[in-house]
Every structure is written in structure tokens, then in C-alpha cells.
Amino acid sequence: MRPLPIVAAFSVLCACEPAELVDPDEVELTESEAALRNNQRPDRLVVYNVNIENMLFDWKDLVHDMARDELRPDLVTVQQVTDKEEMERLAGFMSRRLGVSYTGVVARANPPDQRFQNQITPRPTVTTGIVFRTARFDVESKSTWMPWGKGFAEQPKTCDERSPHSGYETLRLKLFDKVAKKNVVAVSLRHWTWHSCNTKNLMEIDDGFEKGANAHPGLGAASALHIVAGDFNEPAFEKDGSYKCWYRQMNRSVPQSMCANERNLGFTEPAYEACDGDRGCTNRLTGIDFLFVRRSDGAKAKTDHFNVVEFDEAHRSSVRSTGGDGPSNIRSRDGYNDQGPNYSQHKAMRAFVYYE
């Protein structure tokens, strides 16, 4: 007997709109085919990070590339998603295309602020999100807060005030891994574009904050693994090729010399590990988006299989999967379909991260 097509099963689960079901990007999978790509090992997680740019671009190309990868994502940190409805659209397409049920959580269901760029008019709203495998994780707690950083390009800039815009809201989920029987804290962030306050923000992610509307717990020792990823809006390198202070403090393998604050946060950075510490290689693989992971017991976290998903690579995956390259935005949105051939202006990254 022919296995039940995943696309039919998940169309009910995700409450997908009828327009999605005639999408040329839809690919029918069987349950047996999808199961071969699931990560069944309790000691590791497959983690992606991507600034999805309000899904204005050819975003489904990235999901087609996920489908061709050796393992499905367990967890995806996402920045610049429009709202709860758009997150459900993203998680729904991932569920159907990858043959795995995904749940998406956003910092705000109906964010108040719009994106700054004018690719479409009116401009969409913007918030932060996390997508995870429904069968693997349960949400134990959710926290959100505004990071430090204020001042536009031609204005005074300060790290003494918090970002006023919902597109920069940090999202923290404490998840229970039902396969590993361990807790994970995942943080999806987008830090202020016009002024770097990364050091202050990262210290607060670790320590927590106890006052008022922005109160949130620190990372602590109760969860086995800490994943901090997102759009840091700042590279790892100074203009002279040396590592920036915030990156030295995050990456346990980089000496902290010349940093005013000598505290090492003890994270592993998968791009650096993939490069065996080579500075030129790390510079090529990183931009302003990063993925960090830490074990709460103080031992160095292991990572491997790091990859930056190039735009051409994702495009080729779409063509191989569908026989062509259908537009990601199949519904006209404010009179606009695709912004361009890339899945975003930001490149996604993926790594396998390990509990032990």
C-alpha cells in the first residue's frame, strides 16, 4: 500500500490556507521518506539560524535546501518575522515540505512596529521567533525583553537605553527535549542596527534582569544546553582583522586580550570550530549573524557539520525539488510578490550541537 502523503496529513495539522495547497513549491513526501531524515539521536540537535526578512524574498528556497540536507532541523531561531500569522505560515510550510511537525513561537503575536526598509508598502510589522520540532520539544517557559541600544544613524547613540522597536525584541524559550530528557534554553535575538551594545546585551542574557517590563531569567545551570543565535548586527572582526571584544567574550576559544571586561561567557562558535580557529576562514564564514552554544556544566560544547546556506545553493535545491522555481509569495502581498531571487538578504547557518 502506498504510504499516506505527508502533504495531506500536515495540511490539516497546520490549518494551512487553500492558496498554500496549490503552491508550485509543494512537494509530496511519504512518511517513510521523511523518517529517514529525522534526527533520532538523543545526544545532538540540528540547529539553524536565519533572519527571514518578513518572508518578502524567495524564502521557500531555504526550506527546499533543508529538505535536501542530511537531517531535518530540530530548532530554528528566526529574526524579522512579521507576526504570529506569518510564523504559522513558515512553520506550516516547513511541516509539509520536511514531513515533520513544527511549532513556531513569536515574541509578539501582533507587534506594533514596522520594518525600516521600503521593499513593500505599507511596511510589514516585525518581531522575533523560534521554530522547533513538535515531537521533540515542549515549551516550559517563554520570556521576552528589549535589548540595549538606541539612536539612529544621525542621532546620539547610547547603550544606556533599550531599543524602542519590536523588531529587536529578544525571545527566550526554555524547552524540554523529550528525546534527550533534558532542558534547553534557546535565545533568538536581533540587536540594534545603529549602535553596537553586544557586550552589555550578552552579559544580560547570561545574568538575567530583575526590573520591570524587561525582567527575564538568566541562562542558569538548570538547562543542559544554552543556544544563543541571531542577527547581532556587528561582525566578529575589527577593521585591522583582530577579533572584536564581544566576540572574544562569547567564544571560549579566542583569547580575551584588550577587552575591558575579562569575563569569558564560555560559548562554542561553530563557524570558528569548522575553521579550526583560522582567522581568515572564520571571517569568510561569518557576517553579522551568529550561532553560539554552551553546556551549563562548564565543559566545552561540541559542534560539527557547520554550513552557511548560500543563496545559489538554496535556489538549486528549489529547482531540483520542484522542477522549476515557483515564487515563494504565491499570494500578492500589498501588490508585490517576490523581492528577488534570494531567500533573504541574510544567509542562514546550520550546525549540529551536542549535549555531551
ABEGO torsion letter per residue (X at the ends): XBBBBAAAAAAAAAGBBAAAAABAABBBBBAAAAAAABBABAABBBBBBBBAGGGABBAAAAAAAAAABABBBABBBBBGBABAAAAAAAAAAAAAAAGBBBBBBBABABBABBBABAABOBBBBBBBBBBBBAAABBBABBBBBBBBEBEBAABBBBAABBBABAAABBBBBBBBBAAAGBBBBBBBBBBBAABBAAAAAAAAAAAEBABEAABBBBAEAABABBBBBEBAGBBABBAAGBBBAAAAAABAABBABGBABABBAGBBBAAAAAAGGBAAAAAAABBABBBBBBBAAGBBBBBBGBBBBBAAAAAAAAAAAAGBBBBABABBBGGBBBABABABABBBBBBBBBAX
